[in-house]
Amino acid sequence: MTTALITGSTAGLGAAFARHLAASGHDLVLVARTVERLHEQAAELHERHGVEASVLPADLATDEGIAAVEERLGDAERPVDLLVNNAGFGQKGRFLQVTLDDELTMLKVHCEAVLRLTRAAAEAMRERSRGAVVNVASVAAFVPRGTYGASKSWVVQFTEGVARDLAGKGVRLMVLCPGFVRTEFHERAGMGTDNIPGWMWLDADRVVAEGLRDLRRGRTVSIPDPRYKALMGATKLVPRRVVSRFSTSAGRKYGPR
C-alpha cells in the first residue's frame, strides 16, 4: 500500500486530498499545525476507509517544522510515495498594508518549505525510482498579484524546472493551479467573497480529482477547470497593464484558492 504525505491537511484542498487519497486506499501522513484537528481527521479517515493515518504536527513557517517534515520524507523504512505540498495562506490588504513579517512568513511557507520538502521527497524517491510530488499553486501565479501571486508563480516555475531535471528518474512532479475554491482559505485571511461571481467558484473535491487525474496523465501543470483554462489563455491576449489593473482591484482583495 502506498503512502501520501499532505501538508495543510486539515482544511480546504488539503482535506480534500486526504479524503480522496484515503478513499483510494492510500495510507496517509497528515501535516498541520493544530494537533487536535489532526487527530480528529486521522481517526475519521481510518474509521471510514480503513487506512493508516498518522499525524505530524508541524508549523511550516518555522525551520523546526520544515525540518520535522523533511526527516519524515527521508525515512527509508517508511517511504512516502506521494508528497502534496498544499500548506499556504492569503493576506488581506495591499503591499504596504501587510506587515513585512507577514510577507516573509508567506515566502517561508509558499517557497522555502516547498523547495525543501520537494528536495527531501525527490531525493528519497529517486533512490527508489518511483514517486510523485504535487505542489499546490494558484491561477494567481499567472497574473500580477503582489507577494501571493509572486510566490505562486515561483512554485510554478520551480516545479516545471525540477520536473525537467528529474525526467526519466521515475519521479513525477506537477503543479496544481486552481481558481477560487470553496474552502476556509478566504475566511482565514479575512477576505470578503461577496463580489465574486458564482460561476468562478470551484468544488474542492472536484479540483483534487481532476488534479490527480492530470498527474496520472503525466502533466506538469494542471489548471483544473475549463473555465479557468480559457481565462488563463485569454490573459495572454490582453495587454499586461489591463490584467494588472484588474488583478490589483479584484485579485488582491479576494485572492484565488
DRENPA-3360 file (N, C-alpha, C; in nm, 2 decimals, always signed):
BEGIN
1 = MTTALITG = +0.08/-0.12/+0.00/+0.00/+0.00/+0.00/+0.09/+0.12/+0.00 ~ +0.05/+0.22/-0.08/+0.13/+0.34/-0.09/+0.10/+0.45/+0.02 ~ +0.19/+0.54/+0.04/+0.17/+0.64/+0.15/+0.18/+0.78/+0.09 ~ +0.09/+0.87/+0.12/+0.09/+1.00/+0.08/+0.10/+1.10/+0.20 ~ +0.19/+1.20/+0.19/+0.21/+1.30/+0.29/+0.15/+1.43/+0.24 ~ +0.06/+1.49/+0.32/-0.01/+1.61/+0.28/+0.01/+1.72/+0.38 ~ +0.06/+1.83/+0.34/+0.08/+1.95/+0.43/-0.05/+2.03/+0.42 ~ -0.08/+2.09/+0.53/-0.21/+2.17/+0.54/-0.33/+2.08/+0.52;
9 = STAGLGAA = -0.33/+1.96/+0.59/-0.42/+1.86/+0.55/-0.56/+1.88/+0.62 ~ -0.57/+1.96/+0.72/-0.69/+1.96/+0.80/-0.81/+2.05/+0.74 ~ -0.78/+2.13/+0.63/-0.88/+2.22/+0.58/-0.86/+2.23/+0.43 ~ -0.97/+2.28/+0.36/-0.96/+2.31/+0.22/-0.91/+2.20/+0.13 ~ -0.83/+2.24/+0.04/-0.78/+2.14/-0.06/-0.70/+2.03/+0.01 ~ -0.63/+2.06/+0.12/-0.56/+1.96/+0.19/-0.65/+1.85/+0.24 ~ -0.76/+1.89/+0.30/-0.86/+1.79/+0.35/-0.92/+1.71/+0.23 ~ -0.94/+1.78/+0.12/-1.00/+1.71/+0.00/-0.90/+1.61/-0.05;
17 = FARHLAAS = -0.77/+1.64/-0.06/-0.67/+1.55/-0.10/-0.67/+1.43/+0.00 ~ -0.68/+1.45/+0.13/-0.68/+1.34/+0.23/-0.80/+1.25/+0.20 ~ -0.92/+1.31/+0.18/-1.04/+1.23/+0.16/-1.02/+1.14/+0.04 ~ -0.98/+1.20/-0.07/-0.97/+1.13/-0.20/-0.87/+1.02/-0.19 ~ -0.75/+1.05/-0.14/-0.64/+0.95/-0.13/-0.68/+0.84/-0.04 ~ -0.74/+0.87/+0.07/-0.78/+0.76/+0.17/-0.89/+0.67/+0.10 ~ -0.98/+0.73/+0.03/-1.08/+0.65/-0.04/-1.02/+0.56/-0.15 ~ -0.91/+0.60/-0.20/-0.84/+0.52/-0.30/-0.74/+0.42/-0.24;
25 = GHDLVLVA = -0.74/+0.42/-0.10/-0.66/+0.31/-0.04/-0.52/+0.35/+0.00 ~ -0.49/+0.48/+0.00/-0.35/+0.53/+0.04/-0.34/+0.55/+0.19 ~ -0.24/+0.50/+0.25/-0.21/+0.54/+0.39/-0.17/+0.68/+0.38 ~ -0.18/+0.75/+0.50/-0.16/+0.90/+0.50/-0.07/+0.94/+0.61 ~ +0.01/+1.05/+0.58/+0.08/+1.12/+0.69/+0.02/+1.26/+0.68 ~ -0.05/+1.31/+0.78/-0.12/+1.43/+0.78/-0.04/+1.54/+0.86 ~ -0.01/+1.65/+0.79/+0.07/+1.75/+0.85/-0.01/+1.88/+0.86 ~ -0.01/+1.94/+0.98/-0.07/+2.07/+1.00/-0.03/+2.12/+1.14;
33 = RTVERLHE = -0.07/+2.24/+1.17/-0.03/+2.30/+1.30/-0.11/+2.26/+1.42 ~ -0.24/+2.23/+1.39/-0.34/+2.21/+1.50/-0.34/+2.06/+1.54 ~ -0.29/+2.02/+1.65/-0.28/+1.88/+1.69/-0.42/+1.82/+1.70 ~ -0.51/+1.89/+1.77/-0.64/+1.83/+1.79/-0.71/+1.80/+1.66 ~ -0.71/+1.89/+1.57/-0.78/+1.87/+1.44/-0.71/+1.76/+1.36 ~ -0.58/+1.75/+1.37/-0.51/+1.64/+1.30/-0.55/+1.50/+1.35 ~ -0.56/+1.49/+1.49/-0.60/+1.36/+1.54/-0.75/+1.33/+1.51 ~ -0.84/+1.43/+1.51/-0.97/+1.41/+1.47/-0.98/+1.36/+1.32;
41 = QAAELHER = -0.91/+1.43/+1.23/-0.90/+1.39/+1.09/-0.85/+1.25/+1.07 ~ -0.74/+1.22/+1.14/-0.68/+1.08/+1.12/-0.78/+0.97/+1.17 ~ -0.85/+1.00/+1.28/-0.94/+0.90/+1.33/-1.06/+0.88/+1.23 ~ -1.11/+0.99/+1.18/-1.22/+0.98/+1.09/-1.19/+0.91/+0.96 ~ -1.07/+0.94/+0.90/-1.03/+0.87/+0.78/-1.00/+0.72/+0.80 ~ -0.94/+0.69/+0.91/-0.91/+0.55/+0.94/-1.04/+0.47/+0.96 ~ -1.14/+0.53/+1.03/-1.26/+0.46/+1.06/-1.34/+0.45/+0.93 ~ -1.34/+0.55/+0.84/-1.42/+0.54/+0.72/-1.36/+0.46/+0.61;
49 = HGVEASVL = -1.23/+0.46/+0.60/-1.16/+0.40/+0.48/-1.07/+0.28/+0.52 ~ -1.04/+0.26/+0.65/-0.96/+0.15/+0.69/-0.81/+0.17/+0.66 ~ -0.77/+0.29/+0.63/-0.63/+0.32/+0.60/-0.55/+0.36/+0.73 ~ -0.42/+0.35/+0.73/-0.34/+0.41/+0.84/-0.32/+0.55/+0.81 ~ -0.35/+0.64/+0.91/-0.34/+0.78/+0.90/-0.26/+0.83/+1.02 ~ -0.13/+0.86/+1.00/-0.05/+0.91/+1.11/-0.05/+1.06/+1.11 ~ -0.02/+1.13/+1.22/-0.02/+1.27/+1.23/+0.12/+1.32/+1.25 ~ +0.15/+1.44/+1.20/+0.28/+1.51/+1.22/+0.25/+1.65/+1.24;
57 = PADLATDE = +0.24/+1.70/+1.36/+0.22/+1.84/+1.38/+0.34/+1.92/+1.35 ~ +0.33/+2.02/+1.26/+0.44/+2.10/+1.22/+0.40/+2.23/+1.17 ~ +0.47/+2.34/+1.21/+0.44/+2.47/+1.16/+0.54/+2.50/+1.05 ~ +0.50/+2.51/+0.92/+0.60/+2.53/+0.81/+0.65/+2.67/+0.80 ~ +0.60/+2.76/+0.89/+0.66/+2.89/+0.90/+0.79/+2.89/+0.98 ~ +0.83/+2.78/+1.03/+0.94/+2.77/+1.12/+1.04/+2.66/+1.06 ~ +1.17/+2.68/+1.09/+1.27/+2.59/+1.05/+1.25/+2.45/+1.11 ~ +1.21/+2.45/+1.24/+1.19/+2.33/+1.31/+1.07/+2.25/+1.25;
65 = GIAAVEER = +0.97/+2.32/+1.21/+0.85/+2.25/+1.14/+0.89/+2.19/+1.01 ~ +0.96/+2.27/+0.93/+1.01/+2.22/+0.80/+1.10/+2.10/+0.82 ~ +1.19/+2.11/+0.91/+1.29/+2.00/+0.93/+1.22/+1.87/+0.98 ~ +1.12/+1.88/+1.06/+1.04/+1.76/+1.10/+0.98/+1.69/+0.98 ~ +0.93/+1.76/+0.89/+0.87/+1.70/+0.77/+0.98/+1.65/+0.68 ~ +1.09/+1.72/+0.66/+1.20/+1.67/+0.59/+1.25/+1.53/+0.64 ~ +1.26/+1.52/+0.77/+1.30/+1.40/+0.83/+1.21/+1.28/+0.80 ~ +1.08/+1.31/+0.81/+0.98/+1.20/+0.78/+0.99/+1.16/+0.63;
73 = LGDAERPV = +1.01/+1.26/+0.54/+1.01/+1.23/+0.40/+1.14/+1.15/+0.36 ~ +1.24/+1.16/+0.44/+1.37/+1.09/+0.42/+1.38/+0.96/+0.49 ~ +1.27/+0.92/+0.56/+1.28/+0.79/+0.63/+1.26/+0.67/+0.53 ~ +1.37/+0.60/+0.51/+1.37/+0.49/+0.41/+1.29/+0.37/+0.46 ~ +1.27/+0.36/+0.59/+1.19/+0.24/+0.64/+1.04/+0.27/+0.62 ~ +1.00/+0.40/+0.61/+0.86/+0.43/+0.59/+0.85/+0.52/+0.47 ~ +0.87/+0.47/+0.35/+0.87/+0.56/+0.23/+0.74/+0.63/+0.20 ~ +0.75/+0.75/+0.16/+0.64/+0.83/+0.11/+0.64/+0.83/-0.04;
81 = DLLVNNAG = +0.53/+0.79/-0.10/+0.52/+0.77/-0.24/+0.46/+0.90/-0.31 ~ +0.39/+0.98/-0.24/+0.33/+1.10/-0.29/+0.34/+1.21/-0.19 ~ +0.40/+1.32/-0.23/+0.40/+1.44/-0.14/+0.31/+1.54/-0.20 ~ +0.22/+1.60/-0.12/+0.13/+1.71/-0.16/+0.17/+1.83/-0.08 ~ +0.24/+1.92/-0.14/+0.27/+2.05/-0.08/+0.15/+2.15/-0.09 ~ +0.06/+2.14/+0.01/-0.06/+2.22/+0.00/-0.06/+2.34/+0.09 ~ +0.01/+2.33/+0.20/+0.00/+2.44/+0.30/+0.02/+2.58/+0.24 ~ -0.06/+2.67/+0.28/-0.05/+2.81/+0.23/-0.16/+2.89/+0.29;
89 = FGQKGRFL = -0.15/+3.02/+0.27/-0.24/+3.12/+0.32/-0.25/+3.24/+0.24 ~ -0.35/+3.32/+0.26/-0.36/+3.45/+0.19/-0.35/+3.57/+0.29 ~ -0.34/+3.69/+0.23/-0.33/+3.81/+0.31/-0.42/+3.91/+0.26 ~ -0.49/+3.98/+0.35/-0.58/+4.09/+0.32/-0.50/+4.22/+0.31 ~ -0.52/+4.30/+0.21/-0.46/+4.43/+0.20/-0.35/+4.44/+0.09 ~ -0.32/+4.56/+0.05/-0.22/+4.59/-0.05/-0.08/+4.58/+0.01 ~ +0.02/+4.59/-0.07/+0.15/+4.56/-0.03/+0.20/+4.64/+0.10 ~ +0.18/+4.77/+0.10/+0.23/+4.84/+0.22/+0.13/+4.83/+0.34;
97 = QVTLDDEL = +0.02/+4.76/+0.32/-0.08/+4.74/+0.43/-0.05/+4.61/+0.51 ~ +0.03/+4.53/+0.45/+0.07/+4.40/+0.51/+0.20/+4.41/+0.57 ~ +0.22/+4.36/+0.70/+0.35/+4.38/+0.77/+0.46/+4.30/+0.69 ~ +0.58/+4.35/+0.71/+0.69/+4.28/+0.65/+0.71/+4.14/+0.70 ~ +0.68/+4.12/+0.83/+0.69/+3.99/+0.89/+0.60/+3.89/+0.83 ~ +0.47/+3.94/+0.80/+0.37/+3.85/+0.74/+0.41/+3.82/+0.59 ~ +0.47/+3.91/+0.52/+0.51/+3.89/+0.39/+0.63/+3.78/+0.39 ~ +0.72/+3.80/+0.48/+0.83/+3.70/+0.48/+0.78/+3.56/+0.53;
105 = TMLKVHCE = +0.68/+3.56/+0.62/+0.63/+3.43/+0.65/+0.56/+3.36/+0.54 ~ +0.49/+3.44/+0.45/+0.43/+3.38/+0.33/+0.54/+3.32/+0.24 ~ +0.65/+3.39/+0.22/+0.76/+3.33/+0.14/+0.82/+3.21/+0.20 ~ +0.83/+3.20/+0.34/+0.88/+3.09/+0.41/+0.79/+2.96/+0.38 ~ +0.66/+2.98/+0.39/+0.56/+2.87/+0.37/+0.55/+2.83/+0.22 ~ +0.53/+2.94/+0.14/+0.50/+2.91/+0.00/+0.62/+2.87/-0.08 ~ +0.74/+2.92/-0.05/+0.86/+2.90/-0.13/+0.96/+2.81/-0.06 ~ +1.01/+2.85/+0.05/+1.12/+2.78/+0.12/+1.07/+2.64/+0.16;
113 = AVLRLTRA = +0.96/+2.63/+0.22/+0.91/+2.50/+0.26/+0.88/+2.41/+0.14 ~ +0.83/+2.46/+0.04/+0.80/+2.38/-0.09/+0.94/+2.33/-0.14 ~ +1.03/+2.42/-0.15/+1.17/+2.38/-0.20/+1.23/+2.27/-0.12 ~ +1.23/+2.29/+0.01/+1.30/+2.19/+0.10/+1.23/+2.06/+0.10 ~ +1.09/+2.06/+0.11/+1.02/+1.94/+0.12/+1.02/+1.86/-0.02 ~ +1.02/+1.94/-0.13/+1.03/+1.87/-0.26/+1.16/+1.81/-0.27 ~ +1.27/+1.88/-0.23/+1.40/+1.82/-0.24/+1.41/+1.69/-0.15 ~ +1.36/+1.70/-0.03/+1.37/+1.58/+0.06/+1.30/+1.46/+0.00;
121 = AAEAMRER = +1.18/+1.49/-0.05/+1.10/+1.38/-0.11/+1.16/+1.33/-0.24 ~ +1.21/+1.42/-0.33/+1.26/+1.38/-0.46/+1.39/+1.30/-0.44 ~ +1.47/+1.33/-0.34/+1.59/+1.25/-0.32/+1.56/+1.11/-0.28 ~ +1.46/+1.09/-0.19/+1.43/+0.96/-0.15/+1.36/+0.88/-0.26 ~ +1.27/+0.95/-0.34/+1.20/+0.89/-0.45/+1.30/+0.85/-0.56 ~ +1.40/+0.93/-0.59/+1.49/+0.89/-0.69/+1.57/+0.77/-0.66 ~ +1.60/+0.75/-0.53/+1.67/+0.63/-0.49/+1.58/+0.50/-0.52 ~ +1.45/+0.52/-0.50/+1.36/+0.40/-0.53/+1.31/+0.40/-0.67;
129 = SRGAVVNV = +1.34/+0.51/-0.75/+1.30/+0.52/-0.89/+1.14/+0.52/-0.90 ~ +1.08/+0.58/-0.80/+0.93/+0.60/-0.81/+0.89/+0.70/-0.71 ~ +0.78/+0.77/-0.74/+0.72/+0.87/-0.65/+0.67/+0.99/-0.73 ~ +0.60/+1.07/-0.66/+0.54/+1.19/-0.72/+0.52/+1.30/-0.62 ~ +0.53/+1.43/-0.67/+0.51/+1.54/-0.59/+0.41/+1.63/-0.65 ~ +0.31/+1.68/-0.58/+0.22/+1.78/-0.63/+0.23/+1.90/-0.54 ~ +0.27/+2.01/-0.61/+0.28/+2.14/-0.54/+0.16/+2.22/-0.58 ~ +0.09/+2.27/-0.48/-0.04/+2.35/-0.50/+0.00/+2.49/-0.51;
137 = ASVAAFVP = -0.04/+2.55/-0.63/-0.02/+2.69/-0.65/-0.15/+2.76/-0.67 ~ -0.17/+2.83/-0.77/-0.30/+2.91/-0.80/-0.29/+2.97/-0.93 ~ -0.41/+3.00/-0.99/-0.41/+3.08/-1.12/-0.35/+3.22/-1.09 ~ -0.35/+3.26/-0.96/-0.29/+3.39/-0.93/-0.14/+3.39/-0.98 ~ -0.08/+3.28/-1.00/+0.06/+3.27/-1.05/+0.08/+3.33/-1.18 ~ -0.03/+3.34/-1.26/-0.02/+3.39/-1.40/-0.06/+3.54/-1.42 ~ -0.10/+3.60/-1.31/-0.13/+3.75/-1.32/-0.06/+3.82/-1.21 ~ -0.03/+3.95/-1.22/+0.04/+4.03/-1.12/-0.05/+4.05/-0.99;
145 = RGTYGASK = +0.00/+3.98/-0.88/-0.08/+3.99/-0.76/+0.00/+4.00/-0.64 ~ +0.10/+4.09/-0.63/+0.18/+4.11/-0.51/+0.25/+3.98/-0.47 ~ +0.28/+3.97/-0.34/+0.36/+3.86/-0.29/+0.29/+3.73/-0.30 ~ +0.16/+3.72/-0.29/+0.09/+3.59/-0.30/+0.11/+3.54/-0.45 ~ +0.08/+3.62/-0.54/+0.09/+3.58/-0.68/+0.23/+3.55/-0.72 ~ +0.33/+3.63/-0.67/+0.47/+3.61/-0.70/+0.52/+3.48/-0.64 ~ +0.47/+3.45/-0.52/+0.52/+3.32/-0.46/+0.46/+3.20/-0.53 ~ +0.34/+3.21/-0.58/+0.28/+3.10/-0.65/+0.34/+3.09/-0.79;
153 = SWVVQFTE = +0.38/+3.20/-0.85/+0.45/+3.20/-0.98/+0.58/+3.13/-0.96 ~ +0.65/+3.15/-0.85/+0.77/+3.08/-0.82/+0.75/+2.93/-0.81 ~ +0.64/+2.89/-0.74/+0.61/+2.75/-0.73/+0.59/+2.68/-0.87 ~ +0.52/+2.76/-0.96/+0.50/+2.70/-1.09/+0.64/+2.68/-1.17 ~ +0.72/+2.79/-1.17/+0.85/+2.78/-1.23/+0.94/+2.68/-1.17 ~ +0.94/+2.67/-1.04/+1.02/+2.57/-0.97/+0.98/+2.43/-1.00 ~ +0.85/+2.40/-1.00/+0.80/+2.27/-1.03/+0.83/+2.23/-1.17 ~ +0.81/+2.32/-1.27/+0.84/+2.28/-1.41/+0.99/+2.26/-1.42;
161 = GVARDLAG = +1.07/+2.33/-1.36/+1.22/+2.31/-1.37/+1.26/+2.18/-1.31 ~ +1.22/+2.15/-1.19/+1.26/+2.02/-1.13/+1.20/+1.91/-1.20 ~ +1.08/+1.92/-1.26/+1.02/+1.81/-1.34/+1.11/+1.78/-1.46 ~ +1.17/+1.88/-1.52/+1.26/+1.86/-1.63/+1.39/+1.79/-1.58 ~ +1.44/+1.84/-1.47/+1.57/+1.78/-1.41/+1.55/+1.63/-1.38 ~ +1.43/+1.59/-1.34/+1.41/+1.46/-1.29/+1.35/+1.37/-1.39 ~ +1.33/+1.42/-1.51/+1.27/+1.34/-1.62/+1.35/+1.21/-1.64 ~ +1.28/+1.10/-1.65/+1.34/+0.97/-1.67/+1.40/+0.90/-1.54;
169 = KGVRLMVL = +1.38/+0.97/-1.43/+1.43/+0.92/-1.30/+1.32/+0.84/-1.22 ~ +1.20/+0.84/-1.27/+1.09/+0.77/-1.20/+1.01/+0.86/-1.11 ~ +1.05/+0.99/-1.10/+0.99/+1.09/-1.01/+0.91/+1.19/-1.09 ~ +0.77/+1.19/-1.07/+0.69/+1.29/-1.14/+0.66/+1.41/-1.05 ~ +0.66/+1.53/-1.11/+0.62/+1.65/-1.04/+0.51/+1.72/-1.12 ~ +0.42/+1.78/-1.05/+0.31/+1.85/-1.11/+0.27/+1.97/-1.02 ~ +0.24/+2.08/-1.08/+0.19/+2.20/-1.00/+0.04/+2.21/-1.03 ~ -0.04/+2.22/-0.93/-0.19/+2.24/-0.94/-0.22/+2.38/-0.92;
177 = CPGFVRTE = -0.29/+2.44/-1.02/-0.32/+2.58/-1.02/-0.48/+2.61/-1.03 ~ -0.55/+2.60/-0.92/-0.69/+2.62/-0.92/-0.72/+2.77/-0.91 ~ -0.85/+2.80/-0.94/-0.90/+2.93/-0.92/-0.96/+2.94/-0.78 ~ -1.08/+3.01/-0.78/-1.15/+3.03/-0.65/-1.21/+2.90/-0.61 ~ -1.18/+2.85/-0.49/-1.23/+2.72/-0.44/-1.30/+2.74/-0.31 ~ -1.41/+2.68/-0.30/-1.49/+2.70/-0.17/-1.43/+2.62/-0.06 ~ -1.35/+2.69/+0.02/-1.27/+2.64/+0.13/-1.27/+2.74/+0.24 ~ -1.19/+2.72/+0.35/-1.18/+2.81/+0.46/-1.07/+2.92/+0.43;
185 = FHERAGMG = -1.01/+2.91/+0.31/-0.90/+2.99/+0.28/-0.93/+3.14/+0.29 ~ -1.04/+3.19/+0.23/-1.07/+3.33/+0.23/-1.11/+3.38/+0.37 ~ -1.19/+3.30/+0.44/-1.23/+3.33/+0.58/-1.11/+3.35/+0.67 ~ -1.02/+3.26/+0.66/-0.90/+3.26/+0.75/-0.82/+3.39/+0.72 ~ -0.82/+3.43/+0.60/-0.74/+3.55/+0.56/-0.82/+3.68/+0.58 ~ -0.94/+3.67/+0.63/-1.03/+3.79/+0.65/-1.07/+3.85/+0.52 ~ -1.08/+3.78/+0.41/-1.11/+3.83/+0.28/-1.26/+3.81/+0.26 ~ -1.32/+3.92/+0.20/-1.46/+3.91/+0.16/-1.47/+3.84/+0.03;
193 = TDNIPGWM = -1.59/+3.77/+0.01/-1.61/+3.70/-0.12/-1.74/+3.73/-0.19 ~ -1.81/+3.83/-0.14/-1.95/+3.86/-0.19/-1.95/+3.91/-0.33 ~ -1.84/+3.97/-0.38/-1.83/+4.02/-0.51/-1.78/+3.92/-0.61 ~ -1.75/+3.80/-0.57/-1.70/+3.70/-0.67/-1.82/+3.63/-0.73 ~ -1.83/+3.63/-0.87/-1.94/+3.57/-0.93/-1.95/+3.42/-0.90 ~ -2.07/+3.37/-0.89/-2.09/+3.23/-0.85/-2.02/+3.13/-0.95 ~ -2.02/+3.17/-1.08/-1.96/+3.07/-1.18/-1.81/+3.05/-1.16 ~ -1.74/+3.15/-1.08/-1.60/+3.14/-1.07/-1.56/+3.04/-0.95;
201 = WLDADRVV = -1.66/+2.99/-0.88/-1.62/+2.91/-0.76/-1.61/+2.76/-0.81 ~ -1.51/+2.69/-0.75/-1.49/+2.55/-0.78/-1.51/+2.47/-0.65 ~ -1.54/+2.34/-0.67/-1.56/+2.25/-0.56/-1.42/+2.18/-0.53 ~ -1.38/+2.18/-0.40/-1.25/+2.13/-0.37/-1.23/+1.98/-0.41 ~ -1.33/+1.90/-0.39/-1.32/+1.76/-0.42/-1.30/+1.74/-0.57 ~ -1.37/+1.82/-0.65/-1.36/+1.81/-0.80/-1.22/+1.86/-0.84 ~ -1.17/+1.96/-0.78/-1.04/+2.01/-0.81/-0.93/+1.91/-0.79 ~ -0.94/+1.84/-0.67/-0.84/+1.74/-0.64/-0.85/+1.62/-0.73;
209 = AEGLRDLR = -0.98/+1.57/-0.76/-0.99/+1.46/-0.85/-0.94/+1.49/-0.99 ~ -0.96/+1.61/-1.04/-0.91/+1.64/-1.17/-0.75/+1.66/-1.17 ~ -0.70/+1.72/-1.06/-0.56/+1.73/-1.04/-0.49/+1.60/-1.04 ~ -0.54/+1.51/-0.97/-0.48/+1.37/-0.96/-0.49/+1.30/-1.09 ~ -0.60/+1.33/-1.16/-0.61/+1.27/-1.30/-0.50/+1.32/-1.39 ~ -0.48/+1.45/-1.38/-0.37/+1.51/-1.46/-0.23/+1.46/-1.42 ~ -0.21/+1.43/-1.30/-0.09/+1.37/-1.25/-0.07/+1.24/-1.32 ~ -0.17/+1.15/-1.32/-0.16/+1.02/-1.38/-0.14/+1.03/-1.53;
217 = RGRTVSIP = -0.19/+1.14/-1.59/-0.17/+1.16/-1.73/-0.03/+1.21/-1.77 ~ +0.05/+1.25/-1.66/+0.19/+1.29/-1.68/+0.20/+1.44/-1.71 ~ +0.10/+1.52/-1.68/+0.10/+1.66/-1.70/+0.19/+1.73/-1.59 ~ +0.25/+1.84/-1.62/+0.33/+1.91/-1.53/+0.26/+2.03/-1.47 ~ +0.17/+2.09/-1.54/+0.09/+2.20/-1.49/-0.06/+2.16/-1.51 ~ -0.14/+2.17/-1.40/-0.28/+2.14/-1.40/-0.36/+2.26/-1.37 ~ -0.45/+2.30/-1.46/-0.54/+2.41/-1.43/-0.68/+2.34/-1.43 ~ -0.73/+2.30/-1.32/-0.84/+2.20/-1.31/-0.98/+2.25/-1.34;
225 = DPRYKALM = -1.00/+2.32/-1.45/-1.14/+2.36/-1.49/-1.13/+2.43/-1.62 ~ -1.22/+2.39/-1.71/-1.22/+2.45/-1.85/-1.24/+2.60/-1.85 ~ -1.32/+2.66/-1.75/-1.34/+2.80/-1.75/-1.21/+2.87/-1.71 ~ -1.13/+2.82/-1.62/-1.01/+2.88/-1.58/-0.90/+2.86/-1.69 ~ -0.90/+2.75/-1.76/-0.81/+2.73/-1.87/-0.84/+2.84/-1.97 ~ -0.96/+2.87/-2.00/-1.00/+2.97/-2.10/-0.95/+3.11/-2.05 ~ -0.98/+3.13/-1.92/-0.94/+3.26/-1.87/-0.79/+3.29/-1.87 ~ -0.71/+3.18/-1.84/-0.57/+3.20/-1.84/-0.52/+3.21/-1.98;
233 = GATKLVPR = -0.58/+3.15/-2.08/-0.55/+3.16/-2.22/-0.58/+3.31/-2.26 ~ -0.69/+3.36/-2.21/-0.72/+3.50/-2.25/-0.63/+3.60/-2.20 ~ -0.57/+3.58/-2.08/-0.47/+3.67/-2.02/-0.35/+3.69/-2.11 ~ -0.32/+3.59/-2.19/-0.21/+3.60/-2.28/-0.23/+3.70/-2.40 ~ -0.37/+3.72/-2.43/-0.40/+3.81/-2.54/-0.44/+3.95/-2.50 ~ -0.46/+3.97/-2.37/-0.50/+4.10/-2.31/-0.37/+4.18/-2.27 ~ -0.36/+4.31/-2.30/-0.24/+4.38/-2.26/-0.21/+4.37/-2.11 ~ -0.09/+4.35/-2.08/-0.05/+4.32/-1.94/-0.10/+4.43/-1.84;
241 = RVVSRFST = -0.10/+4.56/-1.89/-0.15/+4.66/-1.80/-0.29/+4.65/-1.76 ~ -0.37/+4.59/-1.85/-0.51/+4.57/-1.82/-0.53/+4.46/-1.72 ~ -0.45/+4.35/-1.74/-0.46/+4.23/-1.65/-0.41/+4.28/-1.51 ~ -0.31/+4.36/-1.51/-0.25/+4.41/-1.38/-0.36/+4.50/-1.31 ~ -0.43/+4.58/-1.38/-0.53/+4.67/-1.32/-0.64/+4.59/-1.26 ~ -0.69/+4.49/-1.33/-0.80/+4.40/-1.28/-0.75/+4.32/-1.16 ~ -0.63/+4.27/-1.17/-0.58/+4.19/-1.06/-0.56/+4.27/-0.94 ~ -0.52/+4.39/-0.95/-0.49/+4.47/-0.83/-0.63/+4.51/-0.76;
249 = SAGRKYGP = -0.73/+4.53/-0.84/-0.86/+4.58/-0.79/-0.94/+4.46/-0.73 ~ -0.92/+4.34/-0.80/-1.00/+4.22/-0.76/-0.92/+4.12/-0.69 ~ -0.82/+4.07/-0.75/-0.75/+3.95/-0.70/-0.68/+3.98/-0.57 ~ -0.62/+4.10/-0.55/-0.55/+4.12/-0.42/-0.65/+4.12/-0.31 ~ -0.77/+4.17/-0.34/-0.87/+4.18/-0.23/-0.93/+4.04/-0.20 ~ -0.95/+3.96/-0.31/-1.02/+3.83/-0.29/-0.93/+3.71/-0.29 ~ -0.83/+3.71/-0.38/-0.73/+3.60/-0.38/-0.78/+3.46/-0.42 ~ -0.75/+3.41/-0.54/-0.79/+3.28/-0.57/-0.73/+3.18/-0.47;
257 = R = -0.80/+3.06/-0.47/-0.76/+2.94/-0.40/-0.84/+2.93/-0.27;
% end
